[in-house]
Amino acid sequence: MLLSPTILSARPVGPQVPVQSLPAPAVRPPAAMPVMESAAEALARDGAEYARQFGVATEEAARRLAAQQASVMATDRLAERYRDRLAGIVVEHRPTYRIVVHLTGQVPVPAMQLRTGGIAVPIVFETGARGTREQVVWAMTWHQAAIRAALPKPPGLGLDPRTGELVVIVGSAQAGAGVAAIQQRIEAIAGVPVQVRIINQVEKNLDVAGGARVEGVSPADGKRYVCTTGFTVGDGVRSAVATAAHCLDDLSLRDPILGSVPLAFVGQWGWGYRDVQINASAVPLAPTFYADTAKTRLRAVTGQRTRAATRAGDFVCHRGERTGYSCALVELTDFAPAGDICGGACLPTWVTVAGPTCNAGDSGSPVFSGTTAFGILKGGSYRRDGSCAFYFYMSVDYLPAGWTLLRAGADPASNLAADRNLLERHSLRQ
């Protein structure tokens, strides 16, 4: 790991250098402009990966991903309607595509059908969950310190949306007293039902590298390190890139379109529920991100998914410098990673996505579905053999105050034209 993960808050950086005073970047025209994917093309590309993983036709895969996005409003309404009983909402893909609402109690709720995304999606209600999401999340929040103190090493904590249980993730060395004993001990502390999972793994921030490449020289050892960009953001005056807080402060963007662009450090937020750094650019940046391994295809951000609206079973993708483009399912939407990698204990605000595709170098990479932004990758959980059990990301909900995700207009292709015009203007200045 390049930097200590004990960054507590946005650090003052002294007098800020106005973006206008930054030197103009050395821009070189690229050999080939990347392809700007339309929303339909982005859906089709993610759908091809979905089809490969779940063994369905590509047309069916695209319909399911369209339904995934279109069903959010309906599941948000159901979550509010059944809030007092809700353990969680899960998107299931086998044996059929459906949405399952898990509730406490035994009072049945009739199934319904949602016509969206070109298909009819069954919504079924399963009762008998042991606790509600609200109860478990509050238990994690209020009793985390006591739970950590009760075990030899701080465990990972999360909500199982299917059972309404507090998931406590420990290694086999910690389970010497037995699963039942640990369960009873934590239930006595938290006051909610507990599920103990024994997984020999280590959770840590991913080393710096990723998405659109950014580089910097460490003042500590004089070595050059690479990091990642997640999405472009703005504060009404400046445009900037959002990346992981455990990156270097002063960075330069290495981009196939814009060449080398200096990025002025604005601030970093790395405490509890955040891992994000903002670096501003003197060059206006388009609301686009690379969505393929070779960085030949761009997508324009058209929307964002809140953490509250994210469901276990959502199919999401990320693009990291080390592992490239890959997709997998969301597992836990209320997760507190083990250890002290959030400037201390992490809050239960992180979202986990199943492995096996994550590795050192993906930190800061964008997590997305189609052209919808979900979050910025923070870290991963690795088994003893080095394989990725899951990665976890910070929702774009938690961008620092005053900064918002930049989105494309009605014609995403115009962003690529803007980049081309920018190149021409800077080329004339050289």
ZIRA-V229683 format. One line per field, one symbol per residue. ss: DSSP state (A for helix, B for strand, O for the rest). phi: phi as a letter, one per 30 degrees, with the letter a starting at -180 (. if undefined). psi: psi as a letter, one per 20 degrees, with the letter a starting at -180 (. if undefined). A space follows every 50 residues. Layout:
ss=???
phi=???
psi=???
This chain:
ss=OOOOOOOOOOOOOOOOOOAAAOOOOBOOOOOOOOBBBOAAAAAAAAAAAA AAAAOOOAAAAAAAAAAAAAOAAAAAAAAAAOOOOBBBBBBBOOOOOBBB BBBBOOOOOOOBBBBBOOBBBBBBBBBBBOOOAAAAAAAAAAAAAAAAAO OOOOOBBBBBOOOOBBBBBBOAAAAAAOAAAAAAAAAAAAOOOBBBBBOO BBBBBOOBOOOOOBBBBOOOOOOBBBBOOOOBBBOOOOBBBBBOOOOOOO BBBBBOOOBBBBBBBBBBBOOOOOOBBBBBBOOOOOOBBBOOOOOOBBBB OOBBOOOOOOOBOOBBBBBBOOOBBBBBBBOOOOBBOOOOOOOOOOOOOB BBBBOOOOOOOOBOOBBBBOOBBBBBBBBBBBBOOOOBBBBBBBBAAAOO OOOBBOOOOOOOAAAAAAAAAAAAAAAAAO
phi=.dbddcdcadcdcidddeedddddddcbdddbdddcddeddddddddddd eddcicdddddddddddedddddddddddddcedcdclcbcccbdbdacc ccbdicddbddbbccaiibccdcccccjddacedddddddddcedddddd bebdddbacdddcicddccbddddcedjddddedddddddibdbbcccbd abcaddddlkfcdbbacdddbiddbcbbccbdbbcjbccaccbddcdddc bbdcbddcicbdbddclbbbcicbabbcbdcdcecddbbdbbddhcbcbc dcabcdddcdcejdcbbbbcddcicabacdcbcbbcedibccikddddcc ccbddccaaejcejddcabiccdcabdcabccdddjdddacbbcddeced ejcbddbdddceddddddddddeddddddd
psi=pgqpjkphapppkappoqhhiqqpqoppprhppqpoprhhhgghghhhhg gghjkrqhghghhghghggiiggghgghhggkgiiphrpppqiqirprpp opqrajoqpqqrpooqkjroopoqpprjqirqggggghggghjgghghhi qhqprqqrpoihikqopoorrhhijhiqggggggghhhghjqqqpppopn rpprqqqprbdppqqrppigjjqpqqarqerqrqjigqqrqpaqhkrqgp qppophgicooqoppgrqokpfjqnqqppqqipppqmrqpjrgilipqqp pirqprhhipqpiporrqoqhgibprqaqpgpinpoqraljlkbqqrljq pqpqajnqrpiipiqpprodjppgappgarpprhjiqogrrqqpqihkqq pipqppqqbhnhhhhhhggghgggghhhi.
